[in-house]
């Protein structure tokens, strides 16, 4: 079923491209569909991983890899997550747990997860993600390597994580029978650095007032594009965004024709179809111009010392380390994108979504950025209270509109 879905998706996107109906977002979707096909085709080596795994390193070793949360988001976006949630609940997984991972358990029980050759868990950014990797390893009887991510980004912490990435190459080589090829790694790192350079330009263009990005252009972009690091397709995706945004900025073609308010989205988007973002645009001229996960804080990776660079990159993610570090990242994004307010969907069962909500709200408010915390499950639509959420969102937007008209922003 899943392989057929991805094959049909690829065919549909490619057919539109042949008709000249292409966009950067469709190119992004095509690369994502090709990844899905690679995971479900049964060809080659497959690894399920934690979010902070070095996917370019795995690419260099000939491994098709992905973080498990991809499946939960994909099932939600296609409207097929409900039966998976019900299945996981029947298996005894608590509804208090993160629905990204409960969806994975349901898919696993129904035979919809491709069997991995091995697994690599990461202790950050999510303990539930590590638990899901452990569950998958037990279910399929496969070997698992755990990467212990330090809680700070000191030189000693970077060195410790870099050593674990070096050890990871030996683990992967034992699983695949293929040692790491230094020449191929150098090529992959070159493409990773090129993607970094292009992505920084994409974000620079997206910061323009008004932004050239349409409502869905950059949804999940930062976190998912990490899966393409080091690949030719990844470079092509980011080049497409650069070209499209640059052309729109030069032609003064905004993503939202009547942009009046600019918003920062904390953590990740609601993955299933919902009316909230359309409401923001149509009723208030509000564009979500910045996402917390659409950000780059890492330096180019030295091809002569790639493991140190990969370790520094992993520890630069805003969810790593103390919440105060995350707040500083959000404050920088708020300044860079000149936002009027922030929305934080406090995803149920997630320490990142709910654990730091008070500190983030206070810190942003003290910096002049009003913040709305929304209690919402970003994957499971069964608990989506549309009326309540719309009421709170409308009240928040009215406040931002008054602030804007009074010159307080």
C-alpha positions as CSV (number, residue, x, y, z in Angstrom):
1,X,0.0,0.0,0.0
2,X,2.7,2.5,1.0
3,X,4.9,1.7,-2.0
4,X,2.0,2.2,-4.3
5,X,1.2,5.5,-2.6
6,X,4.7,6.9,-3.1
7,X,4.9,5.6,-6.7
8,X,1.6,7.2,-7.6
9,X,2.7,10.4,-5.9
10,X,6.0,10.5,-7.9
11,X,4.1,9.8,-11.2
12,X,1.6,12.6,-10.5
13,X,4.3,15.2,-9.7
14,X,6.4,14.2,-12.6
15,X,3.4,14.4,-15.0
16,X,2.7,18.0,-13.8
17,X,6.3,18.9,-14.3
18,X,6.2,17.7,-17.9
19,X,3.2,20.1,-18.4
20,X,5.3,23.0,-17.0
21,X,3.3,23.0,-13.7
22,X,6.2,22.9,-11.3
23,X,7.2,24.8,-8.2
24,X,9.9,24.6,-5.5
25,X,7.3,23.0,-3.2
26,X,6.5,20.4,-5.8
27,X,10.2,19.6,-6.2
28,X,10.4,19.3,-2.5
29,X,7.4,16.9,-2.5
30,X,9.0,14.9,-5.3
31,X,12.2,14.3,-3.4
32,X,10.2,13.4,-0.3
33,X,8.2,10.9,-2.3
34,X,11.4,9.4,-3.7
35,X,12.7,8.9,-0.2
36,X,9.4,7.2,0.7
37,X,9.8,4.9,-2.3
38,X,13.3,4.1,-1.2
39,X,12.2,3.2,2.3
40,X,9.3,0.9,1.1
41,X,10.8,-0.6,-2.1
42,X,12.6,-3.4,-0.4
43,X,15.7,-2.6,-2.4
44,X,19.0,-1.5,-0.6
45,X,19.7,-0.9,3.0
46,X,17.2,0.8,5.3
47,X,17.7,2.4,8.7
48,X,15.2,4.0,11.0
49,X,16.9,6.7,13.1
50,X,16.5,9.4,15.6
51,X,16.1,13.0,14.5
52,X,19.7,14.0,15.2
53,X,21.3,11.2,13.2
54,X,23.8,12.4,10.6
55,X,21.8,11.5,7.5
56,X,24.5,12.7,5.1
57,X,26.9,10.3,6.7
58,X,24.4,7.5,6.2
59,X,23.9,8.6,2.6
60,X,27.7,8.4,2.1
61,X,27.5,4.8,3.3
62,X,24.7,3.8,0.9
63,X,21.9,3.7,3.4
64,X,18.4,4.9,2.9
65,X,17.5,6.4,6.3
66,X,14.7,8.5,7.9
67,X,13.6,9.5,11.4
68,X,10.5,7.6,12.5
69,X,8.4,10.7,13.1
70,X,8.3,11.1,9.3
71,X,5.7,8.2,9.2
72,X,3.4,9.9,11.8
73,X,3.5,13.2,9.9
74,X,2.9,11.5,6.6
75,X,0.0,9.5,7.8
76,X,-1.6,12.6,9.3
77,X,-1.1,14.7,6.2
78,X,-2.8,12.0,4.0
79,X,-5.7,11.6,6.4
80,X,-5.0,8.0,7.1
81,X,-3.7,8.2,10.7
82,X,-6.9,7.4,12.5
83,X,-6.8,3.6,12.2
84,X,-3.1,3.7,13.3
85,X,-4.0,5.6,16.4
86,X,-6.8,3.2,17.2
87,X,-4.5,0.2,16.7
88,X,-1.8,1.6,19.0
89,X,-4.4,2.3,21.7
90,X,-5.7,-1.3,21.4
91,X,-2.1,-2.4,22.0
92,X,-2.0,-0.5,25.2
93,X,-0.1,2.7,24.3
94,X,-1.4,5.5,26.3
95,X,-3.2,8.5,24.7
96,X,-1.0,10.7,26.9
97,X,2.0,9.7,24.7
98,X,3.1,11.6,21.6
99,X,0.9,10.8,18.6
100,X,3.9,10.9,16.2
101,X,5.2,7.7,17.8
102,X,1.8,6.1,18.5
103,X,1.0,6.4,14.8
104,X,4.3,4.5,14.1
105,X,3.3,1.8,16.6
106,X,0.0,1.4,14.9
107,X,1.6,1.3,11.4
108,X,4.1,-1.3,12.7
109,X,1.3,-3.5,14.0
110,X,-0.5,-3.3,10.7
111,X,2.6,-4.2,8.7
112,X,2.9,-0.7,7.2
113,X,6.4,0.0,8.4
114,X,9.2,-1.2,6.1
115,X,11.5,-3.6,8.0
116,X,14.8,-1.9,8.8
117,X,18.2,-3.5,8.4
118,X,19.3,-1.7,11.6
119,X,18.4,1.2,13.7
120,X,20.2,4.2,15.2
121,X,18.6,6.0,18.1
122,X,19.5,9.4,19.5
123,X,18.9,10.5,23.1
124,X,17.9,14.0,21.9
125,X,15.8,15.8,20.9
126,X,13.1,13.4,22.1
127,X,13.1,10.6,24.7
128,X,9.9,9.2,23.2
129,X,11.6,9.0,19.8
130,X,14.4,6.9,21.3
131,X,11.8,4.7,22.9
132,X,10.1,4.2,19.6
133,X,13.4,3.2,18.0
134,X,13.9,0.7,20.8
135,X,10.4,-0.7,20.2
136,X,11.0,-1.1,16.5
137,X,14.3,-2.8,17.2
138,X,12.6,-5.3,19.5
139,X,9.7,-5.9,17.1
140,X,11.9,-6.6,14.1
141,X,14.7,-8.3,16.0
142,X,17.3,-5.9,14.6
143,X,20.5,-4.4,16.0
144,X,20.3,-0.9,17.4
145,X,23.0,1.7,18.1
146,X,22.2,4.5,20.6
147,X,23.9,7.9,20.2
148,X,24.1,9.7,23.5
149,X,23.7,13.4,22.7
150,X,25.4,15.8,25.3
151,X,23.3,18.5,26.9
152,X,25.7,21.3,26.1
153,X,27.8,22.4,23.1
154,X,31.2,22.7,24.8
155,X,34.3,21.6,22.9
156,X,34.4,18.5,25.1
157,X,30.7,17.7,24.2
158,X,31.4,18.2,20.5
159,X,34.4,15.9,20.7
160,X,32.4,13.2,22.6
161,X,29.6,13.3,20.0
162,X,32.1,13.3,17.1
163,X,33.6,10.1,18.5
164,X,30.2,8.4,18.6
165,X,29.7,9.3,15.0
166,X,33.0,7.8,14.1
167,X,32.0,4.6,16.0
168,X,28.7,4.7,14.1
169,X,30.5,4.2,10.8
170,X,32.0,1.0,12.1
171,X,28.5,-0.2,13.3
172,X,27.0,0.6,9.9
173,X,29.9,-1.1,8.1
174,X,29.3,-4.3,10.2
175,X,25.6,-4.2,9.2
176,X,26.1,-3.6,5.5
177,X,29.5,-5.1,4.8
178,X,30.5,-1.8,3.2
179,X,33.1,0.3,4.9
180,X,33.0,4.1,4.7
181,X,34.6,5.4,1.5
182,X,36.5,8.6,2.3
183,X,36.2,9.9,-1.3
184,X,32.4,9.5,-1.3
185,X,32.2,11.1,2.1
186,X,34.1,14.1,0.8
187,X,31.7,14.4,-2.1
188,X,28.7,14.2,0.2
189,X,30.1,16.8,2.6
190,X,30.6,19.1,-0.4
191,X,26.9,18.8,-1.2
192,X,26.0,19.3,2.4
193,X,27.9,22.5,2.5
194,X,26.3,23.6,-0.7
195,X,22.8,22.9,0.7
196,X,23.7,24.9,3.8
197,X,24.8,27.9,1.7
198,X,21.7,27.8,-0.5
199,X,19.3,27.3,2.5
200,X,20.7,30.3,4.2
201,X,19.9,32.3,1.0
202,X,16.3,30.8,1.0
203,X,15.8,32.0,4.6
204,X,17.3,35.4,3.8
205,X,14.8,35.8,0.9
206,X,12.0,34.5,3.1
207,X,12.7,37.3,5.6
208,X,11.8,40.0,3.0
209,X,8.8,42.2,3.8
210,X,6.4,41.0,2.4
211,X,7.7,37.5,2.3
212,X,7.8,35.7,-1.0
213,X,6.8,32.4,0.7
214,X,3.3,31.2,0.2
215,X,1.4,29.6,3.1
216,X,2.6,26.0,2.6
217,X,6.0,26.7,0.9
218,X,8.2,26.1,3.9
219,X,6.0,23.9,6.1
220,X,8.3,21.1,7.6
221,X,11.1,22.4,5.3
222,X,13.9,22.6,7.8
223,X,13.5,19.3,9.5
224,X,12.7,17.3,6.4
225,X,15.5,18.7,4.3
226,X,17.9,17.4,6.8
227,X,17.0,13.9,5.4
228,X,18.4,15.1,2.0
229,X,21.7,16.4,3.3
230,X,24.6,15.4,1.0
231,X,22.4,14.2,-1.8
232,X,22.2,15.6,-5.4
233,X,18.4,15.8,-5.0
234,X,18.7,17.8,-1.9
235,X,20.8,20.4,-3.6
236,X,18.3,20.6,-6.5
237,X,15.4,21.2,-4.1
238,X,17.1,24.1,-2.3
239,X,18.3,25.6,-5.6
240,X,14.6,25.5,-6.8
241,X,13.6,27.5,-3.7
242,X,16.4,30.0,-4.1
243,X,15.5,30.6,-7.8
244,X,11.7,30.9,-7.1
245,X,12.0,33.2,-4.1
246,X,14.6,35.4,-5.8
247,X,12.4,35.8,-8.9
248,X,9.4,36.6,-6.7
249,X,11.3,39.2,-4.7
250,X,12.7,40.8,-7.9
251,X,9.2,40.9,-9.4
252,X,7.6,42.1,-6.2
253,X,5.3,39.1,-6.0
254,X,4.5,38.4,-2.4
255,X,3.4,35.1,-1.1
256,X,0.4,36.8,0.5
257,X,-1.0,39.7,-1.5
258,X,-2.1,41.7,1.6
259,X,0.4,40.9,4.2
260,X,-0.5,42.9,7.4
261,X,0.9,40.7,10.2
262,X,3.9,38.5,10.4
263,X,4.0,35.4,12.7
264,X,6.6,33.1,14.1
265,X,5.5,29.4,14.5
266,X,7.1,27.6,17.4
267,X,8.1,24.0,17.1
268,X,6.3,22.3,14.2
269,X,3.1,22.7,12.2
270,X,-0.2,20.9,12.7
271,X,0.3,18.0,10.2
272,X,-3.3,17.3,9.2
273,X,-5.6,19.5,7.1
274,X,-7.2,22.3,9.2
275,X,-8.6,25.7,8.6
276,X,-6.4,27.7,11.0
277,X,-3.7,29.0,8.7
278,X,-6.1,29.8,6.0
279,X,-8.1,31.8,8.6
280,X,-5.0,33.7,9.5
281,X,-4.5,34.8,5.9
282,X,-8.0,35.5,4.8
283,X,-9.3,37.3,7.9
284,X,-6.2,39.0,9.2
285,X,-3.7,39.2,6.4
286,X,-1.3,37.2,8.7
287,X,1.6,35.2,7.2
288,X,3.6,32.6,9.0
289,X,7.0,33.9,7.9
290,X,9.2,32.0,10.3
291,X,9.3,28.5,11.8
292,X,11.5,27.6,14.7
293,X,12.8,24.5,12.8
294,X,13.6,26.5,9.6
295,X,16.9,27.7,10.8
296,X,20.6,27.1,10.4
297,X,23.1,27.7,13.3
298,X,26.0,25.5,12.1
299,X,29.2,26.4,10.3
300,X,30.3,24.8,7.0
301,X,31.7,21.3,7.7
302,X,35.4,20.8,7.2
303,X,35.9,17.9,4.8
304,X,39.1,17.1,6.6
305,X,37.3,16.7,9.9
306,X,33.7,15.9,9.0
307,X,32.7,14.2,12.3
308,X,33.4,17.3,14.4
309,X,31.4,19.4,12.0
310,X,28.5,16.9,12.1
311,X,28.6,16.9,15.9
312,X,28.6,20.7,16.1
313,X,25.6,20.8,13.7
314,X,23.6,18.4,15.8
315,X,24.2,20.3,19.0
316,X,23.2,23.6,17.3
317,X,19.6,22.4,17.0
318,X,17.4,24.7,19.2
319,X,15.9,21.7,21.1
320,X,19.3,20.6,22.4
321,X,20.6,22.0,25.6
322,X,18.8,24.2,28.1
323,X,15.5,25.9,27.3
324,X,17.2,29.3,27.7
325,X,19.2,28.4,24.5
326,X,16.0,27.7,22.7
327,X,14.6,31.0,23.8
328,X,17.6,32.9,22.4
329,X,17.1,31.2,19.0
330,X,13.5,32.2,19.0
331,X,14.3,35.8,19.9
332,X,16.8,35.9,17.0
333,X,14.2,34.6,14.6
334,X,11.6,37.1,15.8
335,X,14.1,39.9,15.2
336,X,15.3,38.7,11.9
337,X,11.9,38.1,10.5
338,X,10.3,41.2,12.1
339,X,7.4,39.3,13.5
340,X,4.4,40.7,15.3
341,X,3.6,37.6,17.3
342,X,4.2,34.0,17.9
343,X,2.0,30.8,17.9
344,X,3.1,27.8,19.9
345,X,1.1,24.6,19.3
346,X,1.9,22.8,22.5
347,X,1.8,19.3,21.1
348,X,0.3,16.9,23.5
349,X,2.7,14.4,25.1
350,X,5.7,16.4,24.0
351,X,8.2,17.9,26.5
352,X,9.4,20.3,23.7
353,X,5.8,21.5,23.1
354,X,4.6,21.8,26.7
355,X,7.7,21.6,29.0
356,X,9.1,25.0,28.1
357,X,5.9,26.8,27.1
358,X,5.9,29.2,30.1
359,X,9.5,30.2,29.8
360,X,9.2,30.7,26.1
361,X,6.0,32.7,26.4
362,X,7.5,35.0,29.1
363,X,10.8,35.5,27.2
364,X,9.1,36.4,24.0
365,X,6.6,38.7,25.7
366,X,9.3,40.6,27.5
367,X,11.0,41.1,24.1
368,X,7.7,42.6,22.7
369,X,6.5,39.4,20.9
370,X,3.0,38.4,22.2
371,X,2.7,34.6,22.1
372,X,-0.3,32.3,21.9
373,X,-0.1,28.8,23.4
374,X,-2.5,26.4,21.7
375,X,-3.2,23.0,23.3
376,X,-3.4,20.8,20.3
377,X,-2.4,17.3,19.0
378,X,-0.4,18.0,15.8
379,X,-0.9,14.5,14.4
380,X,-4.3,13.1,15.7
381,X,-7.3,15.0,14.2
382,X,-9.7,13.1,16.5
383,X,-9.0,15.5,19.3
384,X,-8.9,18.7,17.2
385,X,-11.4,21.2,18.8
386,X,-11.8,23.5,15.9
387,X,-14.3,25.9,17.5
388,X,-12.3,26.5,20.6
389,X,-9.0,26.9,18.8
390,X,-10.6,29.4,16.3
391,X,-12.0,31.4,19.1
392,X,-8.6,31.7,20.9
393,X,-6.8,32.4,17.6
394,X,-9.3,35.1,16.6
395,X,-8.9,36.9,20.0
396,X,-5.1,36.7,19.7
397,X,-5.1,38.1,16.2
398,X,-7.4,41.0,17.2
399,X,-4.9,41.9,19.9
400,X,-2.0,41.8,17.4
401,X,-4.0,43.9,14.9
402,X,-4.7,46.6,17.6
403,X,-1.1,46.6,18.6
404,X,0.0,47.0,15.0
405,X,-2.4,49.9,14.3
406,X,-1.4,51.7,17.5
407,X,2.3,51.5,16.6
408,X,3.3,49.2,19.5
409,X,5.1,46.8,17.2
